[in-house]
Amino acid sequence: MKGRTIVLDHINNREAAALMVDGKLDDFLIASEAPAPGTIYRARADRPVKGQGGMFLATPDGQAFLRQVKGLAPGELKLVQVTGFVEPGKALPVTDRVLFKSRFAIVTPDAPGLNISRSIRDEDERDRLLEIAHEAMAGSEHGLILRSCCQGENAQEIAEDIGVMLAHADAVMNDPGTEPEVLLAGDGPHVLAWRDWTDPAEVVTEPGAFEAHGVLDALDQAGGISEPLAGGGHIYIQPTRALVAVDVNTGSDTSMAAGTKANFACAKALPRALRVRGLGGQITLDLAPMPKKDRRGFEAALRSAFKSDPIETILAGWTPLGHYELQRKRGRISLAEVLK
């Protein structure tokens, strides 16, 4: 099946969304019991972490951890926002740079100014969007970013989207409460799919759509450790408590260039494989043997593959043993954790 399809359904009574591209599962979102990224708390500072410049905070959903905090004393209240998922038993990762994000607009209370996505280069379109932004944000001290998907969209829809985010921002930033509290819940999978999967796509919402569109079969494969590569090789992806280990196997190819070809195929396939499985943290690639002269080309291929991936990933580099390491934000809940 060619083209893009967004499939909205439920698995085990959990809301879920799947993005199918040319009949292949490209992204997957599923609700979990953990607080969703984007959740905003009024939290109370608990205790600092000496040597790290961080602070543990008390929230209604348990302990949170704020990095690089200055001037915050135990007992003080702080607005924070969840930035990702963590393993059970660990503190929630939060930031004090609170954002209000929707399909078209991102309201930024701590960063005033009106900005248009740099990917929109048509000057007439930028002027049109800037006019919409000025009108919608009149009298507000908050900042605004209009996202790239605003290009060519209806002015009224964009203005309404800005208005909803602006109302959320005003309500949260002006809340008079004095105790730890959830001020805004993070978006669920169906809203996230509408918000972030903005390229043209068919949207399917009928019950049983996951089975009809092959999502369940794709999830069965993603639940395993093996991922096929172009050219006949495989990668084996095994998460541990400390890191995610990725082993590259050349398969039946015994040519001199088998290792290089498998490694380059791994670079292309890895972002989707990690995204669908919901894996992040420290990732170590045990690559197939290849000449050192090909390392620069492999790094370029890896950088190109992750450029379009929505999850922030740092390419850390080579280890003395010839492994390649990445650090990836935990922007998805682990598939194995929610479907076990």
C-alpha positions, 0 to 999 in steps of 0.5 A: 500500500503506497502513501501515508496512512494515520491509523487511530485505534486502541490496544488493550484499552489503551489509546494508540496511533500508528503512522504507516508509510508505504505499508510499513510502520513508521511511527507508533504512539501509545498511552501509558500510565506514566505522565505524558510528555508535555504535562505541566506541574506546579512542583515544590523543590525538595532537595538539591543534588550536589555536584550536578546542579540539579534539584529533586522536586515533589509533584502529585505524580511522584518525584521529578528531577530538574537539571541546571537549576539556579536560585531555587531553594528547597520548599519553593514552588516552580512551574515545570514540564515533563520532557520524556519517559523514564524507567519505572522507579526513576524521577520524571525528567522536567524542564522549567522552560514551559511550552504550549504546543499545538499543530500550528502554534507554540506559545513560549511564555519565557521567550517573547517575540513572534517567530515563523518557522525558518523552513517557510521561505516564501516572503509573502507567506511569511508576511501573511503568517506574521499578520495572523500572529500579530492579530492573534497575540495582540496584548499578550506578553507571551512569545509565539512560534508558528510551525512549518505546517502553517504554510498555505493553511486557513488563517482562521484555523491558525488563529483559533489554534493560537487562541487555544494555546494562548488561553492555556498559557494564561491559565497556567502562568496565572494560576494562584495555587500554592500546592503541588498540582497538575496544571495541564495534562500532556496530549494523548496519542490521538492528539499527538498524531494530529499535532505532529504528523502533519504531512498529507495522509489518509486518516483511519479511525474505525474500530479494528483499524489496526488489524485491517491495516497491518499495524498489529503484524508490524507491532509483532515484528517490532516486539522482537529483537531482529530488524531486517536490513536492505541487502539481506543483513539484520540488526539485533536490538536488545535493550538492557537496564544500562543501554540499548545494544545494537548488533549488525549482522551481514547475513548471507553476504560474504563479499569483501564489502559486506560489512560496509554495506550492512553498516550503511543499511543499519544507519538508514534503518536505525531511526525508524527501528528505535522510534517504533520500539520506543527506545532511547537513552544510551545506544551502542552500535556493534558494527560489522567489520569495515575499513576505517576509511569508511567511518566518515561515510558511515557517520554522514549516513547516520547523521542524514538518517537522524536529521528527519527523526523527531526524537532528539539524538546526539551522535556521540562518536566512536569508542576505543573498541570500534563501537559507535555510541548515541544518546537519544531522548526518551520521547516514546514509551518503550513498546515492550513495557506497555504491550508485555 
